[in-house]
Amino acid sequence: MRNFVLMNKRNTNTMTQIYSYEKIRNDMRLLELLSQSVPNIGAACTEIINLEAILNLPKGTEHFLADIHGEYEAFQHILKNASGNIKRKVNEIFGTTMRESEIRQLCSLIYYPEQKLQYIKNSETNLNDFYNITLHQLVSVCQSVSSKYTRSKVRKALPKEFAYIKEVLLHESPQDYNKQAYFNRIIETIVSTGRADEFICAICNLIQRLSIDQLHILGDIFDRGPGAHIIMDTLCNYHNFDIQWGNHDALWMGAAAGNDCCIANVLRLTLRYGNLATLEDGYGINLVPLATFAMETYADDPCHYFGPQLDKDDTRHNQKARRLIAQMHKAISIIQFKLEAAMIDSRPEWHMKERKQLEHIDFERKVFVRDGKEYAMRDCYFPTIDPKSPYKLTPEEQELVNKLHHSFSVSDKLNKHIQCLFSHGCMYGIFNSNLLFHASVPLNADGSLKEVDINGEKVKGRALLDKIGLVLRSAFNSDTEPKERKFAVDYFWYLWCGVDSPLFDKSKMTTFERYFLEDKTTHTEEKGYYYRLRDDEKVCDMILDSFGVTGQHRHIINGHVPGPAGRGETPIKANGKLMVIDGGFAKAYHNTTGIAGYTLVFHSRGFQLVQHEPFTSAEEAIKNGTDIVSTTQIVEMSTQRMMVRDTDKGAELESQIEELKELLYAYRHGFIKESTKNKFRY
């Protein structure tokens, strides 16, 4: 019996396909399953036509964001304004018929419909007139952003109560003379029946949703900013997104898994940036035991070097609160160093013994002695450290660690958010010829992939990231062997600060040195070879090849390292093969980077890099129509639009079309009997 034969004979409007008996027989189980949802020739033809049509639509717009670091207001605003694309659309439609102030107010309404309507209703003298004009404007904007989607996809995004009305408005033109009265009457009736507010909110939310087809988060949602839990709430309810885990995300995942070193680091960073609300209000972590312990233990310590790093205009914390945060910050830092020493001793294969620092303190002379060299110490008040046994927790510290461990383990909301990270995330992603990961792929000095030992197995490149993903997931699987699970829980901390961690990839983490040693040469963290070699196009091509990324225009997209844009550093590297899009969302980075983050936008015409200025506040945006000032840089543009056919989704659809054509052949030649049922999958 000959193998599968597929012959394409293209006439003017027809294509004939011939399948062998062997092919049909081998695929019979698949075809029978497919026939359950596509029961007859008519249904198969309809779906083939539908899918072929979708292939010829422009690809949806993808947005790439990295290193959000808890800055929830800026993050939410960027989702609402689609990185400035909504305002661009409004300008294209109304730029010659509306003043700039009117465009600004319309955009503000689209971003914050509920809140903006309240301000407008307090000042508007002719509300019906406002409703009529605004609804026509919003319908025009919505028609524009929905033009690259099928009716079916738009219908699914519509709230049920307005689905029919919106579908009519979106697909009818008010310029059509025969439909003009019909169109206008729908708008008038929405206003007269008192549903204008609800309809405006629904259509504004639809504009926001259709403006971003897929959202890619390249890691580091947590730490520094005040609202990581709010960002996670937003993502958990978002229509289409994926996450590539960052080092700060892994730290919080480890804390949720019960790794005490991760818990201590999470607390230390939270206190360092004064963002207690994330822990207390967001996740219900009880910080009272830590506060009580710190006040008693460090009552006589000014804790000068542990004050929170706050904005100069911060009004959240008075002097008394700052003093308490500093005491708590120092208390958990000392506990962290002790816990990490125990972890290092229990995992000698990680070769981190040199990171045990407390044993090098000369408590009598108040100096730090390492490798025969003495270093002045900024602070040498350590009431909980026994010089003879510096890493031993006091009974009070151990009790505190137990309480904090329990508080993290019982946080339902934290566990829900960690499950969201797992269900939508992994160490890397490949989308439409783009390789996404947060920080690095460990390399050797010659640019080759570095082998890394994970629990006795040596892996590199893609296999390394796959292995890490499996290890992390096993920490939360109830059927994991206890020894295996213990390693997985411990490994979260190694990912945070281990030399060969693809989320860290530096020589060491100098937390102790930065807090306690005056000599800044001890603060240096030497970057791994990936960061030194990634400007080389050949190295980027080698990495892309090793991950199986194909395509004429393929890229690596990273975050992790905020670049000083103000000093002319470009995020586009390796002749366009690599894009580093951490522009410093966190306010703590604004002085370093000179900006407040990047969004990389990939639409049907190519790539655009949007550089954002610092965001004022949502309240300012609602009241005065202020927006994030963004500068757009064209990275890579094509003369020909990229269609769905050219994407990963297109390859999926073409595979489905082939299956449907085979089913059609099976129906027409009697291999499978038709049904009169009329089910459709799409």
BARO-212980 format. One record per residue (C-alpha): residue in one letter; x, y, z. Coordinates in steps of 0.5 Angstrom, whole numbers, plus 500, padded with zeros to 3 digits. Each point is the difference from the previous one (the first is absolute). Layout:
aXYZ/...
REM end
This chain:
m500500500/r503507498/n501505505/f496506501/v499504493/l498507500/m499504493/n498507499/k497501494/r498508499/n495502495/t497506501/n496499506/t501493502/m505496503/t500492500/q503496505/i501492500/y501496507/s502493500/y496495503/e506499505/k500507502/i493500501/r500494504/n506502504/d496507502/m494497501/r500501508/l501507499/l495501494/e495497504/l501504506/l500506495/s493498497/q497501507/s501507500/v500501492/p494495498/n499500493/i503503493/g496507501/a503501507/a507498497/c500505494/t498505505/e505500505/i505499494/i498506497/n500504507/l507498502/e503502493/a497506500/i503501507/l507499497/n499506496/l499505506/p505504502/k504497506/g498503507/t504505504/e505497505/h502504506/f507498504/l501503507/a505498505/d502502507/i494503502/h502500507/g494501504/e498507496/y493498499/e497507498/a505501495/f499492498/q493501500/h500507496/i504497494/l495494499/k495505500/n503504495/a503495496/s507503501/g497506496/n497496495/i493502502/k502508499/r503499494/k494497497/v496505503/n504505496/e500497494/i492500500/f499507503/g506503499/t497505495/t494501504/m501501507/r505504504/e505497504/s497501507/e494497497/i504494498/r503499507/q494500503/l497495496/c506496501/s499501507/l493497500/i502494496/y506498505/y496502506/p492500498/e497499507/q504505504/k500505494/l493500499/q499502507/y504506499/i497502493/k493499503/n501505506/s502506495/e496498493/t494504499/n497497494/l501492502/n496497494/d504504495/f506498503/y498493500/n498500493/i506503497/t505495505/l496494498/h501501493/q508502501/l501494504/v496495495/s505503494/v506498505/c497493501/q499499493/s507502499/v504495505/s495495498/s501500493/k506494500/y495495504/t495496498/r493501502/s500494504/k506502504/v497507501/r493497502/k504496505/a503506503/l493504501/p496500506/k494496499/e495505502/f503505494/a502494495/y495501495/i500508500/k507500500/e501495494/v495504496/l503507502/l507497498/h499497494/e495506497/s502506497/p497507502/q502502494/d496495496/y494505498/n495494500/k502498507/q501507503/a494501504/y500493502/f507501503/n498506503/r494498503/i504494504/i504505503/e494505502/t497494503/i506498504/v500507503/s492501501/t500493504/g505502505/r505495498/a505505497/d505499506/e500493500/f501500492/i506505500/c503496506/a499493496/i503503493/c506503503/n502494504/l499496493/i504505497/q506499505/r499493499/l500500492/s506504500/i505495503/d499493497/q505497505/l505502505/h506497502/i503502507/l508498500/g501499508/d500504506/i493502502/f502500507/d504505505/r502507500/g493503498/p494500505/g495496496/a503493497/h493497503/i496505496/i504498494/m499493501/d493501501/t499504493/l504494497/c496495503/n494503496/y503502494/h498497493/n506497497/f507501504/d507496501/i505500505/q508499500/w502499507/g505505503/n504500506/h496504504/d494496498/a504493502/l501503507/w493501501/m498493498/g506497504/a497504506/a493497499/a503493499/g503501507/n507502499/d502504506/c506503496/c495503495/i495502505/a506504504/n502503493/v493502498/l499503507/r507504500/l498503493/t493502502/l503504506/r506503496/y494503495/g495501505/n495496497/l497497506/a493500497/t501495495/l502495505/e495502505/d494503496/g501496494/y502493503/g498500507/i507499503/n500501507/l506505501/v499502508/p504494502/l506503496/a498507503/t500498507/f507496499/a503506497/m498505505/e502496506/t507498497/y502506496/a497505505/d507504501/d502499493/p499506495/c500495494/h503506496/y501496494/f494496500/g495506499/p495498494/q501503493/l495505499/d498505495/k502507502/d492502500/d498494504/t494501505/r499493502/h505499505/n501505506/q507500504/k497495505/a498495495/r507501496/r503498506/l496494501/i501498493/a508501501/q500496506/m496494497/h504501494/k507498504/a497495504/i497496494/s507501496/i504497506/i495494500/q501499492/f507500501/k500494505/l494496496/e505501494/a506497503/a496494502/m497499493/i507501497/d503494505/s494496498/r502501493/p507499499/e499499493/w498507498/h507502502/m498506504/k504500507/e504506498/r493504501/k500498508/q502507502/l498500508/e506496501/h505505498/i498506504/d505502506/f495502505/e505503505/r504504495/k493501496/v503499493/f499494495/v506496498/r500496494/d506497496/g505503504/k497507499/e496505505/y494504498/a497505504/m493499502/r494505500/d496496506/c502495505/y494500504/f498493500/p497498507/t497493497/i507497497/d504496505/p507501497/k502493502/s494497496/p498506495/y495496496/k496497506/l493503500/t498503507/p493496503/e497507499/e502500493/q498493499/e493501502/l499506496/v503496494/n494495501/k495505501/l502503493/h500493497/h493499502/s498507498/f502499493/s498492500/v493502501/s499506496/d494498495/k501506495/l508499500/n499493498/k494502495/h505505497/i506495500/q495495496/c499505495/l507501499/f501492499/s494500495/h502505496/g507500500/c507497499/m507501500/y500502493/g495501494/i500499492/f495505497/n500501492/s508500499/n501503507/l504497506/l498503506/f503499507/h501505506/a508500501/s505495497/v502494497/p507498503/l506500496/n507498500/a505505498/d501498493/g492501499/s498493500/l494497505/k503499507/e498493503/v497501507/d499495505/i493499503/n499495505/g505495497/e498501492/k504505496/v496504495/k501506496/g496505495/r493498499/a500494504/l503504506/l494504500/d495494499/k503497506/i500506504/g492500499/l499493502/v504501506/l496506502/r493497499/s502494504/a500504506/f493501499/n498493498/s497496506/d503493497/t507502500/e505496504/p502504506/k507500499/e499503493/r495505502/k505502505/f505501495/a495504496/v498504506/d507502501/y502501493/f495506499/w505504505/y506498495/l496503494/w500506504/c508501501/g503494497/v506501496/d497495494/s493502501/p497503493/l496505504/f507503504/d506498496/k505504504/s506498504/k497502507/m494504503/t503505505/t495501505/f504500506/e505504497/r496506498/y496500507/f507500504/l506501496/e503507498/d504498495/k496500494/t505495496/t497495504/h493502497/t501497493/e496495497/e504497494/k495499494/g500493497/y502499493/y493501497/y500507501/r507501498/l499496493/r493502498/d502506496/d503495495/e495498495/k503493499/v499498507/c493502500/d499496493/m503494504/i495501506/l494500495/d502494496/s501496507/f493502502/g497498493/v498507498/t499501493/g498505495/q503506496/h499505505/r501497507/h502503506/i502499508/i496504504/n503501508/g499505506/h503500506/v506505499/p497507500/g504504495/p502507501/a496503494/g502507502/r507499499/g499497493/e500493501/t495496495/p496494502/i501498493/k506495499/a503495496/n498504493/g493499502/k500493503/l499502507/m496505504/v501501507/i493503502/d501502508/g500507500/g499501507/f492500502/a502500507/k501507503/a506498503/y503499493/h498507497/n506504502/t505494497/t496499494/g497507499/i493497497/a495496503/g500493496/y499498493/t494496496/l502496494/v494500495/f500495495/h494501495/s499498493/r505505497/g506499505/f503502506/q500506504/l503502506/v496504505/q504504505/h496503506/e501506504/p498499508/f493500501/t497505505/s493496502/a494498498/e496505503/e504505496/a498496494/i493500502/k499508502/n505503495/g500495494/t508499501/d503494497/i507497501/v504504495/s503494495/t505501495/t500494494/q506498497/i499495493/v504494501/e498496494/m495501495/s498496494/t497503494/q495494500/r495499506/m501494504/m494495499/v497495505/r503495495/d507502502/t499499507/d500494505/k493501500/g500499493/a504494500/e495497505/l494502495/e503497494/s501493504/q492501502/i499501492/e503494498/e497496505/l493503498/k502498493/e501493501/l494499504/l496503494/y504495496/a497495505/y493502499/r500501493/h503493499/g496496505/f505499505/i496503506/k493501500/e497507500/s495503506/t495505499/k502503507/n502507499/k506501504/f505505499/r507501504/y501507498/
REM end
